[in-house]
Amino acid sequence: MPAKQSKTSLKIQNIVATTSLGKDVPLTKLAKTIPNTEYNPEQFPGLVLRVKQPKSAVLVFSSGNLVCTGTKSIAQVKLVIEQVIKTLKKINIKITEKPKITVQNIVASGSINIALNLNFLALELENTEYEPEQFPGLVYKLVEPNATFLLFSNGKLVCTGTKNNQQLNDSMEQLIKTIKEANKKK
């Protein structure tokens, strides 16, 4: 199967992105004023702000730093950050500069449509962890580009650790190439 076809079976499940608003945020005031928030400073220094559309959660820190999780595209991340800024306006925190968003991690799932012999791959490939008694998937760490795969015998997979679509696609191509090379040794 050509590598190009494999790319299309990947679906982004989650993007973790960070940004800084450049202003301090009074978390107690935010928690008291805005619904859909969780704030327990004794347990964790950040406030969790839940956004309904697109469904996501944003960690808001008093420094103005944000961590956005649960979105499936960069466009959704931008929408969520805009909503957080509008929410902050309600408590008189005005953000004037457009925040620079940095993607920290992309989680994608999909299939390479190749049945995998995980015992064989665990022995053949470097940077793997496979303990079928504990978990049915094989963990394979790719160094360049940096990505971690969870591989299952039916060809399904989860990829984490990439920061953009190019890295995601490159890591998939590298994975398929590596598996095909290993399978030639059978």
Secondary structure, DSSP 8 states (H G I E B T S, - for coil): --HHHHHHT-EEEEEEEEEE-SS---HHHHHHHSSSEE--TTT-SSEEEEETTTTEEEEE-TTSEEEEEEESSHHHHHHHHHHHHHHHHTTT----S----EEEEEEEEEE-S----HHHHHHHSSSEE--TTT-SSEEEEETTTTEEEEE-TTSEEEEEEE-SHHHHHHHHHHHHHHHHHHHHT-
